[in-house]
C-alpha cells in the first residue's frame, strides 16, 4: 500500500464518519452506559474492573471503556465525541487493514473496491460513528486476519503469532467471540483447501497460550480485585451461558438471512453473484483469497446462527469478508466482460428500481393521506418542521446513485458503479447525521429530563429509576441513583419520609401510578416508551 493510498483512505473515512459525531446526545442501549463506565473509571479510579452507578459492571471486558477514557483526555472529559471517537478510529484502522489484506490476496483494484464497499455499507456507516464496542471488535478481528494473510502470503510464521495477539485483544473487547470465529474460519479454510501445512505452521497450541497470556494480563488482576463471582459472570454467564442458554434476544435460526440484506445495503444485492462467481469462476492465486473470504463469512454466520440469541451486531466481523467477495467479483466481471454481465446488470437494475421506488412510494403515501403514515407523522411532530423534505432529498440522492450505477453496469464499468453508490451512500449518511439524527434527541435523549431533575432536586435528595437502572440518566445527571430490585422496594422508596424523586417509564406509570404516593413534575416527548419525573413532595419554588 502506497503512502498516497493510505492518506486518501484516511481522508475519505474521516470525511464520512466525523461530521456530526457530537451533534446528538448519547442514546440507549449502549452508548450512555459505556460512556458512564469510562467516566467512572476516570473519576473514581475503577480502571481494572468496570463500574456503573458505583457498582460492579461485569457484562463486558474493559478495552472499549479504556479507549473512551483515553479519548476523553483529548476532548477534556467523557462526552459525546469521546464516546464515539474510538469507533471512528477503529473504522479507519479496519479500512487500512482490509486494503492491505485485499491487496495481498488479489490486487490494488480489488483492495480499493473492498475498502469502498465496506465503508459505505449501511450498517458500517452507522457503527463507525456510534459509541459501541462492535467497530473496535471488527478492527481487531480484521487485524488478526491481516496478520494471518501476511504469514500465509509471505511465508513468515511470526505473523501467525500476531494473529493470536490480536484475537487476545479482541477478546478483551468483547469476549471469546474475538477468537473463535476467525480461528474456526482459518481451520475450515485450511482443511477445505488442503493447506494443512499452513495450520501446522501456525502452531495453534502455542498460539492459544499467547492468546491466553494477553487475556490474563487483565483478567488475572481483575479477578484478584473483584473476586470469584466476577470471574463466574464475565467468563461463564456473559459468554458460555449467553451463547448456549441465553435469556433475551431470541430469534429463529434464519434471522441473519433476513437482516443482513438491509445492513449490507446496497452491496447485498451483489453478494449472491459474488459468492457464485467466487465459487465457480476465480482460479489460481485469487481462489485462495476467495476461499478464505468465504470461510470467514460462512463460519461467522453459522457460529452466531447456532445460538438462540441473535443481534445484528453479532455478525459484523464478517462484513470485511463480504466486502472482499463483492470486490473480487467486480474485478472478475470486469475482466470477463460481457460473459458475466448478468451478475452486474441484474442486481444493479433491481437496486436502482428499489432506490427509486421507495421515496416515490413514501411521497405518494403522504400525499394521499394514508392512515398509517398519518399516525407515524403524528409521532414525529416533536422532531420539528421540515423533516419530510430532508428525507425526500436523501431519497433522491440514493435514487440518483442507483440510476447512475445501473447505467455504469450496462456499460460494463464496475468501477463507475462502485463510485456512484459509494458517493451516494456517503452523501446521504453525512447529511442524515448532520441534519436528521440530532432531531431525534427530542425522543431518544435523556438529557432534558435529567436536566430538570438537576434543576429541581438538591444534590442530597435520593432518586431512582424504574423499572430498571437506565444509564443515560446517570450519565447526564452525574449522580448515582438508588437501585430498586422489585415493587416492594419501589413502594418503600416512594414512602420515605424525605423527598424522593422517581423516573418511571410511561407504561409502568400507567400500570402502577394509582399506588404510588408521588406527584408528576415533568415528562419527556416520547409518547410510547418515554419517562415521567415524579416526586414525593412538590419541588421547591424557584428562587
PyMOL commands that set and color helices and strands:
alter all, ss='L'
color gray80, all
select helices_A, chain A and resi 3-17+31-44+63-75+80-105+108-119+122-127+134-154+158-174+176-178+180-192+196-202+204-226+228-244+255-263+268-280+285-305+312-336+342-367+371-379+381-383+387-410+414-444+447-456+471-477+487-494+506-515
alter helices_A, ss='H'
color red, helices_A
select strands_A, chain A and resi 51-52+55-56+463-466+501-505+519-523+531-535
alter strands_A, ss='S'
color yellow, strands_A
deselect
rebuild
show_as cartoon
